[in-house]
Amino acid sequence: MIKYKEAILPNGLQILVNRDHASKLAAVNILYKVGARNESEHKTGFAHLFEHLMFRGTHNVPDFDIPVQMACGENNAFTNNDYTNFYITLPKENIETALWLESDRMRNLNLSPEACEAEKQVVIEEFKQRYLNQPYGDEQPLLRDMCYKVHPYRWSTIGISPEHIERATLEDVREFYDLHYRPSRAILSISADMDEDEMIALATEYFSDIEDCGGDIAPVPAEPEQCEPRRLTVERDVPATDITIAFHMGDRLSREFFLGDLASDLLAGGESSRMVNRLVKERGLFSSVNAYILGSLDAGLFIIKGRLMPTTSEQDAEEALWGELRDLMEGNISDYEMEKVKNKFEANMLMGEINIMNKALNLGFYAFTGDITLINREAEIYRAITREKLMAFAARCFAERNSSTLIYRATQQTK
């Protein structure tokens, strides 16, 4: 169990602190409630751009990394479709360095033309490298675009096109910063061997005088229910064909998330999973298989995929994937399998309670979902899942009309 204390400042900043008696370090994490879901379809990639810009320094600190290193700390960040996360670990005696740096870039970020142009070029090159210049680079964007027609999960974090970042003006960048990088759009979480009230007092000292300026956040459009199967076949110069089938499922707070998470682990959670054993080792249809969920804040996707062996036909491969899904729908799940995946989830959660950075990250994330109590309740939710509940979920989720199939065909195999 992760114990925590919460406070909300008058400017809207939410603060969560946890006392860890075992660590000599402090973990300071700040989550901004902005991701690709908050972008316009004509201006995508901005959240990811700001992940870079936030390290360009401020008017007071030209190089963000230098004071972190001088305080014997490490820092990093990540962006996804729902939020952006910045975190620092350092000796607890130097915790004020982290709080000073994070509060400073919340109010004084360097958004000079030179800084913006430099980071724009970095992001554009990253887009080209990730999606245009490597095998299977456009596979995930194609799948997203087929599955989502309205919701901004339709594009990945780095955006739809590098042109969106290329033509971004300094005014566009400043407007995005003012709207999203402010106290009421942030959650500060700290884990350290310090008195909880002291941590809240320090956070208040550094963040309380930051004004919460900015306009209203545009509502995110809901994705309509899918009523018929979708299918897309593309040919690419890649070494092997991929088949991916995606299904819409519930949001992060729904019971469907936990059912889908457990179902994906049953299918492909490790080398001893049923899909690996049956489809790779025994039948030799695929060189690799996977099943996973996009655990998004809003309604996400359950995805199953496989990379075909040269001798496997697309028809046989697709039927094999559907066969695994039908097995779940029919309840062909042993008690041993159920217990194994539940134990795995429980072990992962316990490991997350040991590391201070994980605790700070998790406190921020669960607060962001709107139900922070989940941080200490998820194990019991997974434990309560039964074979019957999994069957009912599979019947709902894996309906053919709810499916989107991508055939990513290798032209090399047909030469």
N, C-alpha and C positions, 0 to 999 in steps of 0.2 A: 504494500500500500504506500502511495506517495502522499504524505501530509503536506498541506500548503495553507498559506494565508493570502487573502485577496484584499486589494484596495483599488478604488477608482478615484483618480484625481479630478478636480473640477473641470479641467480641460478635456476630460474624456479618456485619458490614458488608463488602461487596465493593467494592474500590477499583480503578479503572482510570485510568491517566494516560497522556497522550500529549504529547510535546514538539513544539511547532510553532515552528520557528525564524523563521517569516515574520511572525508576528502580534505586535502590541503589547498585545493583549487576552488575557484569560483567560475561558474558558467553563467554568462549573461546573454540572453537571447531576446531579440526583438522581432516580432512578427508583424508585418504590415498586411492589412486586409486587401491586397491587390494582387491580381494575377491576370492571366490571359482572359479570364471571364469578364474582366472589367474594361476590356478594350472594344473599340469600334471595329467592325470588319474592314473598314477602310484605313485604320491606323493600328495595325497589330505589331506585336513585338516590343511594345513600350515597357512593359513590366520587366522583361528580360534586359532591356537596355539599361534600366535603372539599377538592376543588380550590379552592373558594371560601373555606372556613374557614381554610385554611392561609395566607391573606393577611390574616386578621384580626389578626395580631400575636400576641405572647406576653406573659407576665408581665413580661419584660424590655424588649420592643420593642412598644409599643402599635400602631405603624403600620409594617408591613413595608416599604412602598415608600420611606419617607423615607431610611433609611440606604443603600438601594440607589442612590437618586438622588444622595445626598451623595457617594457613591463614584464618581459619573459612570457608573453602570451602568444596565442594563435587565433586567427580569425578566418571566417569564410562565410559563404552565403549560398542560397539556392532559390530558384523561382519555379513555381509550377502553375497550373491553370487557375489555382484558387488563391494563393498567397505567396508572399516573398519573405524569406527568413534570413536574418543576419545574426551571427553568433560569435562570441569571443570566450575563450578559456584562458585563465591567467591565475597566478597566485592570489589567494583571497585578500592578501594585504594590499593588492593593487586594484581592487575592484572599482575604485573610483575612477581609474583611468578609463575603464570600459564604459562606465556610465557617462563620463564627460564626453568621450568620443561619440557615443550613440546619440546623446542629446544634441551635440553640436551639429552632426550631419542631418538631424531632423529639422534644424532651423536654418543652417548656414551652408547648405551644399553648394559646391562650386559648379555652377551651371554656365560657365564661360563658353563662348563659341568654340574655343580651342579644345576644351575638355569634351564637349558634346561631339564634335567632329571626330576626334580620336576614338572615342568609344563606339560611335556609329560604325566606323570602319571595322573595328574589332568584331562587332556583332554581325555585320554583313559577311565578313569572311567566315565566321563561325557557321552561319546559315549555309553558305556554299559548301563548306567542308562536311557538315553534318547531313545535308539533304541532297545536294547536287553532285558532289564529287566522290561519293562512295556507294558501293553496292547496297541495294535495298534502302537507300536513303529516303525515297519518297513513299515507302510502304505505309508507314504510320500516318502521314498526312492524308494519303488516299483513303485509308480506312476511316479516319475521323470525319472526313468530308462526306463519305457515304452514310455514316451512322447518324450524323447530326445535320439537320437542315436549318435550324433556327438558333439553337443555343451556341454560345461562343466556345464551347468545348470542340467546336468544329475545326479549330486550328490549334496547333501546338504552341507551347510557350514562346518559342522563338519567332512565331508569326507566320503569316500566309506567304509573304513574299519579301525579299530583302529590299524591294523598292519602297515599302512602307517606311522603313527606317531611313533609307537613303534620302527620301524627300521630307523627312520630319524637320520642322523648323525649330528654332530656339524657343519661339513662343509656344509651340506644341509641347515641347519638353517641359518648360516652366509650368504650363497649365496642368500637366499630368502630375508633376511633383506637388504643387500646391493642393491639388484635389485629394491625393492619396497618402502623402507622406506627412501626416499630422497626428497629433495625440489621439484623437477619437478613432483613428483608423489603425491604431497600433496596440499591441499587447507586449508588455515587458515581463519576462519571466527570468527568475534568478534561482540558482541552487548553489549553496555554499554553507560552510560551517560557521554561520553567523546567526545572531539573534534575528528572528523574523521581523520584528518591529524596527530593528536597526536597518535592515535591508530596505524596508519600505520607506523609512525616513531618508535614506540616502537617495533612493530613486525620486522621491518627492523633491528633494533639494535640487536635483539636476534637471528635472522635467517639468516641474509645476508651473514655471513661468513661460513655457512655450505656448503661444496663442494657437487656438484651434481655428484656423482660417480655412476657407474652401467652401465649395458649393455642395449641392446634394449629389449623391451617388445614383447614377441611372440604374433602374431595375434590370435584372438579367432576365431575358425572355425565356420562358419555359419551352422545353422541347415537346412537341405534340407526340401523342402515342403513335408508334409505328404499326401500320395495319396490313402490310404486305411485305413479303421477303424482298430484299434488295441484293443485287449481284453485280460485280464488276470484275472484268478480266483485263489485265494489262500484260504486255510483253516487255521484258527488260533484259539487258545483257548482264545476267547474273549466273552464277554456277548451278543453282538448283531452284526448283519451283517451291514457293510457299503457298499454303492455303490457310486462310484465317477466317474464322466465323465469329462474329460479334453479336451480342444480345444486350438490349437495354435492361437495366435493373435499377433497384432503388437507390436513394441517396445515402450519404454517410451515416445519418442518424436512424435510418430504417433498419428493421430486422433483416431485410433482404441483403444488406451489406455483409452482415456476419454469415448468413447462409451462403452467399456467393463466395466469400473468402474461404470458408471451410470446404466448399465444393471444389474450388480451384486447387486447393492443397491436396484433396483426395485424388484428383485427377493427375496432377503433375508436380507435386511437392517433393522433389528430390529423386534420386536415382532408383529408389525402391517403390516409387509411385506406380499406379496401375497403368497409366498411359506409357510411361517409359518401359515398363516390363512388357506390356502387350504389343505395343505398336512399334517400338524400336528394337528391343532385344529378341522377342519371340517371333514376330511376324516380319520384321525388317522392312516395314513400309516407309519409315521415316528415319532420317539421320538424327533429328531432334524434334521434340514436342514441347509444348508449353500450354499452360492454362493460368490465367491471372485476371484480376479485376482492376479497373481503373477506379481507385477508391476516392472519387471526387466528392466535393462537398455536395453538389447537386447530383441528380440521377446519373449514374455512371454506366460502365459497360462490363460485361463478362466476356472474356475473349479466350478462344481456344485456337491453337494453330500448330502446324507441323511443317517441317521442311522435308520434301519428298526425296527418296532415293531415286536414282536414275531409272530403275526398272519399274517404279510404281506409277500406275496411271492416276490421273487426277480424279477420275470417278471412284476408284478403289480407295484413294486417300480420303476423299470427302466422306464417303460412306463409313469409313473406319472412325473418323472423328464423330460423326453423328451416332455411331454405335456406342461410343463411350458415354455420350450424353443420355442416350436411351437407357443405358444401364443405371444411371442415377435416377432417372424418372421411374424406373421399375423397382427401385429400392434394393438393388443388388450391391449392398454395402455391408461388409462384415463388422462385427463388434470391434475386432482388432484394429481395423482401419480407422474407425471413428475415434477410438481411444488414442491411437497414435497421433492423429492430427490435433486433437484437443490438447494432448500433452505438449506437443510442439508449440502451440500458441501460448500455453501457460508458461513454458520455459522462456520463450522470447519476451513475454511481458515481465517476468521476474528479472531477466537480464537488463531490461530497460530501466528497472528501478535501482540498479547498482551504479550505473554511470551517470555522473552529474550532468553531463551535456545532454544525454538522452532525457533526463528528468526535466531540464529546462525547456528542451524542444517540445516534449510531450505536454507540459503544462501550457505552453503557448498554443499548441495545436488544438487541444481539447477545449480550451477556452474559446478558440476561434469557431469551433463547430456549434457553439451555443449550449453545450451540455458538458461542462467540465467534469461532472461526476463520473462520466464514462471512463476517465483515466483509472478509476479504481473498480469499475464494474464490468469491464469487457470480458474478463476471464469467466465470470459466472454466466454471462450471456452465451459464450461459446460452449460452456459446459452444459447448458440447458438445451442445446440443439439435439434433436432426435432424428432417427432415420425417417420418420414420417414427415417431419418438418422439411427435411432436405428433399424428399420426394415431391412435396407440394410446391416448393420453390422451383425445382427443376421443371415441373410441368408448366408452371407459369412462365418462367424465364426462357426456356428452350423451345417455345412454340415457333414453328417455322415462320409464321408471319412476323415474328419479332427478330428475325435473323438478317444479318448483312454479311455476305460472303465475298471475300476478295481472293481471286486467283492471281497470284503474282508469278506469271509464267516465265521460266528461264528460256530464252531463245538459244542459249548455248546447248541445251539438251536436244534441240531439234535439228542442230546442224549436222 
